[in-house]
């Protein structure tokens, strides 16, 4: 731990309570220590409580998730963890003999793979259907029938995405062995964006008891005003689902036109578009990060519509968004989740190539939760 480390809130009190119970000092023993820890975490930030709620909802509405890179050790361990947590049935796209050899090398018992489906193009009965489906989608984009057959046979991401498109799996996770945009390009061959929004990546950052939602951190290099407005709407909806009241700031190096610039003009146009859309959340811009996160701006910018610190940050471009979030992640200044991919008709999440097993499980959970019917 470091000074003001938020983990102290949910680590030290349970340890003290347990010591008191062990020594007979405690007058009122805690019967469920795990529940006590979860309660402390939830007090720290609503995001923690929301993540617990997400896990509980997925456990009640289990989902079949396909790990496209099923021969990777991290995928295997994440699939086992997903099954053990009761989130649903994992599927590994892999060669069976390769899986058996990898499991033996890792010291994992064969019984640990019970309930995990192993499939690949050679064993699947749906390969021809996937090929024909892709050919119908791609024949006017320069692809021949044999190109589609080759992709189904050799590209794990295309095969997994085709499984999801056909309902043979509910969602998928990939990204360990290929760059983010390469995986996204593969996925888009089989799964379309939703017609009513845009595809973007949303990073969730939890730092010092505060949660920030930052977009777009993974997809569009230079979003136009319409794109930014759509990102703001979707990001605000995600913040709301995570238990927060969204306050959206369109970020720039300038504050409300000073100094002027082309990118800043795009941000201001996005604000106009949200005005016209009559959205039900606070938003304003363009503004610098210090102004966006300020508790009070009334003295300098009394016209600003944000009534508190912004928690949804729409960045001017992919470079600024990705670099800033990776910098925070690199130095361990905060807990980060994502980027959470949004805007596809089916649920797909793409992890970073250096993702841990915990990261894989977390993104699998986010993908599965996207499949759960929402009441609100």
MOFEN-V939854 format. One record per helix or strand of 2 or more residues. SS is the DSSP state (2 for helix, 1 for strand). FROM is the first residue (numbers start at 0). TO is the last residue. Records with the same first field share a line. If there is no record, write none. Layout:
SS: FROM-TO, FROM-TO
This chain:
2: 6-21, 32-43, 45-59, 72-83, 95-105, 109-112, 126-140, 144-153, 155-164, 179-187, 224-240, 261-276, 288-291, 317-329, 356-369
1: 64-66, 89-92, 116-118, 170-173, 199-206, 209-214, 246-250, 281-286, 311-313, 334-341, 346-349
